[in-house]
């Protein structure tokens, strides 16, 4: 109906309007653009799923995990596209009238619940045999519902709230979360089955013609020392290097961005200041520069979908970084029986918690280890480790220098400029000279090292006391009792432990040595 309406507007009304003096300057191509601007969004909204789809022939087309969008439990590899070809060649055609047909071509992927062993390609097992069904797509809600006993997308066993254990348990209706992307050519389906989420990624067999993609340009001006009074602009082949026609928006903290609708294909561009008053300068050897040697060194990108381009540093292919120096005093660790022979390392969000890729150095042999790392601005988490991940710092949570996310407690720091983070003692927010870690209110323990009886003093009533070994295992617990308390650690094996103390003011942790 919408197609017919648009057709009438374009072919009947437009010719009459074009006789008007005010519209004579318009070219036919401009009117076609107007047609698409007016009607293409509406048409794509109502007919995004019409057409034929197949599972994307790639790794991760099928996946499952604990949360929406998380396929960490299992996902298919690239090789499965071949070994499960009988599944990847299945297709689903959605018609404009709300009907659908699932083509299985005589074979699909079967699993143990369908009576086979091992899982294998074979003739479809009723009622999951494909054929005709109906569907309802709600673009506003982002849902796609298939109706008919055994009708499904992705894997037959997955229904809303469960994975069925036999063909007899087939559902007559299944609703998927449906996200359309890549210019209408990719459909991502998510479904909750109870303990987690399955994800299925489909591609159109005949891709739609894409008019424009939304491309977000971003640049970090925080390290630019000149004036930005005239504003920041993006200039490129897509706007004829026009100077000031695409101003960027100051997002704060030195970050500027603008989103432009661009046609598919290669573009060249660069960031400029005050039109063309100042611009990025490149040598031509940078990785983000146009590979075509035409005498101009410009940024280069091939537009192939909606994208947020990296937030790069002005005149650089990389993010802006700041040199951050970290230092940790390992003397208490060594005194307590630990060894740093295998080296001390820095691990954090900025290096992917990589283990041994950021070694620290003890240049003067005083057992204070340090390292300087270039890190982009923003919040980071980190901790110090020994021998890669053989030994790592342990925190109870709530310490003044830590943050707890997803069950992990790590040191926290916000990078804003080149800086030296204050030296700290291993597993402490303070330097080793502080003697006792303080959090909220003071807590002290003595003697340390200890043979048998340890005394704990706090400024607030103690509620709970736990002792944790280097593996993170709780080896002893005591109920808190007042401001001063003695505990017997005589049963502990000799070694290094962390005592965790909860008071009304918060949590404290301190490492000690059992002789």
SVG drawing of the C-alpha trace seen along z (x, -y; Angstrom):
<svg xmlns="http://www.w3.org/2000/svg" viewBox="-2 -32 73 74">
<polyline fill="none" stroke="black" stroke-width="0.4" points="0.0,0.0 2.8,-2.4 4.6,-1.5 1.4,-2.4 1.0,-5.6 4.6,-6.6 4.2,-5.6 1.2,-7.9 3.0,-10.8 6.1,-10.4 4.5,-9.6 1.2,-11.5 1.5,-14.4 5.1,-15.3 4.7,-15.8 1.9,-18.3 3.9,-20.1 6.9,-20.3 5.0,-22.6 5.0,-25.2 7.6,-27.9 8.9,-27.3 9.7,-23.7 11.2,-24.0 14.8,-24.3 14.4,-20.9 16.2,-18.0 14.6,-14.6 17.4,-13.1 16.7,-15.6 13.0,-14.6 14.1,-11.0 16.2,-11.8 13.1,-13.5 11.1,-10.4 13.6,-8.3 13.9,-10.8 10.2,-10.9 9.2,-7.3 12.3,-5.0 12.3,-5.3 8.6,-4.4 9.0,-1.5 12.1,-0.1 10.3,-0.3 7.4,1.9 9.2,4.2 12.6,4.8 12.3,8.5 10.7,9.2 13.0,11.4 15.1,14.5 17.6,15.0 20.3,17.5 22.5,18.0 25.6,15.8 28.4,18.0 30.8,17.0 32.1,17.7 29.6,16.5 26.5,16.9 25.2,19.2 26.1,18.5 25.0,18.8 25.9,17.1 24.7,16.0 23.5,12.5 22.0,10.8 24.6,10.4 27.1,12.6 28.0,15.8 30.9,16.8 29.4,20.3 29.6,21.5 29.7,20.2 30.3,21.8 33.7,21.6 34.4,20.8 34.9,24.5 31.3,25.2 30.1,23.5 31.3,26.5 30.7,29.3 27.1,28.0 26.5,27.0 23.1,28.6 22.1,25.9 23.9,23.0 22.2,23.7 18.7,23.6 16.8,20.5 13.8,18.6 11.6,16.4 9.3,13.8 6.5,12.6 4.8,9.2 1.4,10.9 2.8,12.3 3.5,15.8 6.9,17.5 8.5,20.6 11.4,22.4 13.4,24.3 15.6,27.1 16.5,28.7 15.9,32.3 18.5,32.1 19.3,30.0 21.3,30.2 20.0,32.8 20.9,33.1 20.6,35.9 17.1,34.8 15.9,35.6 17.0,39.3 20.5,39.2 23.9,39.9 26.2,38.1 24.8,34.7 24.8,34.8 23.2,33.7 20.0,35.6 16.5,35.5 14.4,33.1 12.5,34.6 8.8,33.7 7.5,31.2 10.6,29.2 10.5,29.9 10.2,26.4 7.6,25.5 4.9,22.9 4.2,20.8 3.3,17.3 5.2,14.5 4.7,11.1 7.4,8.4 7.2,5.5 9.8,2.9 8.9,0.6 9.2,3.4 12.1,5.0 10.5,8.5 9.9,11.2 7.3,13.9 7.0,17.1 3.8,19.1 3.1,22.8 4.0,26.0 7.7,26.5 8.3,23.2 11.6,21.8 14.7,19.8 18.3,20.7 18.2,24.0 15.0,25.9 15.5,26.7 15.4,23.1 12.0,21.8 11.0,18.9 12.1,19.9 13.6,23.3 15.5,25.7 13.2,28.6 14.2,32.2 12.1,34.0 10.2,33.2 7.0,33.6 7.7,30.5 7.8,28.3 6.3,24.8 3.6,23.4 4.9,19.8 8.3,18.4 9.2,14.7 12.7,13.4 14.3,10.1 15.1,8.9 17.7,6.2 18.1,5.1 21.5,3.6 24.0,3.2 21.5,1.3 18.8,3.9 21.0,6.8 21.8,8.3 19.3,9.6 20.4,10.5 18.0,12.6 18.2,13.0 16.1,15.3 16.1,16.0 15.8,19.7 15.9,19.5 19.5,19.8 20.9,17.6 20.5,16.2 20.9,17.7 21.9,15.5 21.4,16.2 22.8,14.0 21.2,14.0 22.1,12.3 19.9,11.5 20.6,13.7 20.0,10.8 21.3,7.6 19.3,4.5 20.7,1.5 22.1,-0.8 21.5,-4.6 23.5,-6.0 25.2,-4.8 25.6,-6.8 29.3,-7.5 30.4,-9.1 33.7,-11.0 35.5,-11.5 38.7,-13.3 40.4,-14.0 41.8,-17.5 43.0,-17.3 46.7,-17.4 46.3,-20.1 48.1,-23.2 46.6,-25.8 43.3,-27.7 40.0,-26.0 38.0,-29.2 37.1,-28.8 35.8,-25.2 36.8,-21.8 35.6,-20.5 35.8,-17.3 36.7,-17.9 36.8,-15.2 36.0,-13.8 32.3,-13.5 31.9,-17.3 34.4,-18.5 36.8,-19.6 34.4,-22.5 36.0,-24.0 33.2,-24.9 30.2,-22.9 30.5,-20.0 31.3,-21.5 31.9,-19.1 30.4,-19.2 32.5,-19.7 31.5,-16.8 33.7,-17.8 37.1,-16.6 38.7,-17.5 36.4,-15.2 34.7,-16.4 32.3,-14.5 29.8,-14.7 27.7,-12.0 27.2,-12.2 25.1,-10.2 27.5,-8.8 27.1,-6.5 29.1,-3.3 32.6,-3.5 36.1,-4.8 36.5,-8.3 39.4,-10.5 39.2,-13.1 41.0,-15.0 40.2,-17.1 40.7,-20.9 40.4,-23.9 38.5,-27.1 37.7,-25.8 41.1,-25.5 43.0,-27.8 44.8,-24.8 44.8,-21.1 46.3,-17.7 49.7,-17.1 50.8,-13.5 54.0,-12.1 52.2,-9.5 53.6,-6.5 50.8,-6.3 48.5,-3.3 45.3,-5.3 46.4,-7.3 45.1,-6.8 47.1,-4.0 47.0,-5.7 50.0,-7.9 48.4,-11.0 50.6,-13.6 48.0,-14.2 48.2,-12.5 44.6,-12.2 42.8,-9.8 41.1,-6.9 38.1,-4.7 35.9,-2.4 32.2,-3.1 30.4,0.3 28.0,-0.2 27.0,-2.3 30.1,-2.9 31.5,-5.0 35.0,-5.7 37.8,-5.5 38.2,-8.5 41.7,-9.3 44.1,-12.0 44.5,-15.0 47.2,-14.4 47.5,-10.7 46.1,-7.3 46.0,-6.3 44.1,-7.4 45.6,-10.1 47.6,-8.6 49.2,-9.9 52.4,-8.5 51.4,-7.0 54.1,-5.8 53.2,-3.0 55.3,-1.9 54.9,0.9 57.0,1.6 57.5,5.4 59.6,5.3 56.8,6.5 56.0,9.2 59.5,10.5 59.9,10.2 56.8,12.3 58.4,15.2 57.4,14.2 59.9,14.0 60.1,11.5 62.7,13.6 60.2,14.3 59.5,10.6 56.7,8.2 54.1,7.2 51.4,4.6 48.0,5.9 44.9,3.9 42.1,3.0 44.5,1.0 46.6,4.2 43.9,6.8 45.1,8.3 47.7,9.9 49.9,11.4 53.5,10.8 53.3,8.1 54.0,5.2 56.9,6.1 58.0,3.7 61.7,2.9 63.7,2.7 66.6,0.6 68.4,0.0 67.6,3.3 65.6,1.7 62.5,4.0 60.5,1.0 59.3,1.8 58.1,-0.7 57.0,-1.1 55.7,-3.9 52.8,-3.0 51.0,-5.2 47.3,-5.0 44.3,-6.7 42.3,-9.1 39.5,-7.6 38.9,-5.2 41.1,-2.1 41.4,0.9 44.6,2.7 46.6,4.7 50.2,5.8 51.1,9.5 54.2,11.7 55.4,14.1 52.6,13.2 49.4,14.4 51.1,16.8 50.5,14.5 48.2,11.5 47.1,8.9 44.0,9.8 41.5,7.2 38.4,7.6 36.5,4.7 35.7,1.3 39.4,0.1 39.9,-3.5 41.9,-2.7 39.8,0.2 36.6,0.7 34.5,3.9 33.0,4.9 31.5,8.2 32.8,9.9 36.4,8.7 38.1,6.1 40.9,4.2 42.8,1.0 41.2,-2.0 42.6,-5.1 41.3,-7.8 43.8,-8.9 43.4,-12.6 47.0,-13.7 50.6,-12.4 51.1,-11.6 52.9,-9.4 50.6,-7.3 51.7,-7.4 53.9,-4.5 52.0,-1.8 52.8,1.3 51.8,4.7 48.1,5.3 47.8,1.9 46.4,-1.5 49.3,-3.1 53.1,-3.0 54.8,-0.4 56.0,-3.0 52.4,-3.6 52.6,-0.3 48.9,0.2 46.3,-0.2 43.5,-2.6 40.1,-2.5 37.2,-4.7 38.6,-4.3 42.0,-3.1 42.6,0.6 45.9,2.1 47.2,5.6 50.2,6.8 52.6,8.5 53.4,9.0 54.9,11.6 52.9,13.6 53.4,17.0 50.1,17.6 48.1,14.7 47.3,11.6 45.8,8.5 43.5,6.3 42.5,2.8 39.9,0.7 38.3,-2.7 34.9,-1.2 33.3,2.0 34.4,5.0 31.7,7.1 33.5,9.8 37.1,11.0 38.3,13.3 41.7,14.7 42.4,15.4 45.4,17.3 47.2,16.4 44.9,18.5 41.9,16.4 40.5,19.2 39.1,18.2 40.9,20.3 39.6,18.9 36.7,16.7 35.9,15.0 33.0,13.0 33.9,9.4 33.8,8.3 34.4,4.7 37.3,2.4 40.1,4.7 40.2,8.4 42.8,11.2 42.6,14.1 44.6,17.4 46.3,18.2 48.3,21.1 46.6,23.6 47.6,21.7 50.5,23.1 53.5,20.8 53.1,18.3 51.5,15.1 47.8,14.3 45.4,11.4 43.3,10.5 40.0,8.8 38.2,6.8 34.6,5.4 33.7,2.6 30.7,0.3 32.8,-2.1 33.6,0.3 36.1,2.9 39.9,3.1 42.5,5.6 46.1,6.1 48.7,8.7 50.5,10.5 53.0,13.3 52.4,16.5 55.7,17.8"/>
</svg>
